[in-house]
Amino acid sequence: MVACFTALERIADASKLAPYCLTIRGGEFLRRIPHEFGLVVNPGHEVGFDVPPIGLRKIISEFA
């Protein structure tokens, strides 16, 4: 799973686990995730969710 955050303020809790961050447009970020990986949006926050690898591929193909 690859983690992403919807706002820079949400990264603070994860900064010790991942000391570096990258700001990138969502579509480009999604296309760069390897096919075997899923996505965790806002890990550790109430407004978060997981997308398994197959679901992520479907999202990318439907919104392309």
N, C-alpha and C positions, 0 to 999 in steps of 0.2 A: 504494500500500500504506500502511496505517495501522499504526503500531507500538504494541504493548502489552506490559506486563511482568507476570509473575505474582507478583512481590514487589518492594517498594520498593528492596531492596538491589541488584536487578539494573539499576536505572536509572542508577547511578553512571557506568557506561561511556558512556552516551549523553547525559549531562547537558550536555555542551558543544554537542551538536547540537540538543538540545531542552531549553532551560533551565527550562521550566515543565512541571508534570505535574498530573494530575487523578486522584483516586481515585474510582472509580465502580463500581457493581455490573456484573458481566459482561454480563448480559442487556440492560440498558439501554445499555451501551456498544456492543454489537453492533448494536442497533436504530438507533443514531444514525449508524452508518457509511454514507456514501452508497453507493448500489447499484453504482456503477462501481469501487469500491475493494475491495481484498483486505485481508488481515490478516497481519502478521508478529508472532508471539508470541516474546518474549525474543530480539530480534535481537542477534546477536553472542555468544550463549551456546550451549553444547552442548545444552541442554534447550529448544531453540526449534524453531519450524516456521512454514511459510507456508500460508495458506489463500487460494486465488484467489477473485476476486469471485463466481463462480458457486457455489463451494463454501460460501462464507460465507452467501449467500442461502439455500442448502439447509439449512444448520445452523440458521439463524434460523427458517425455516418449520417444520422438524421439531421444534424444541424450544419453539415458541410455545404 
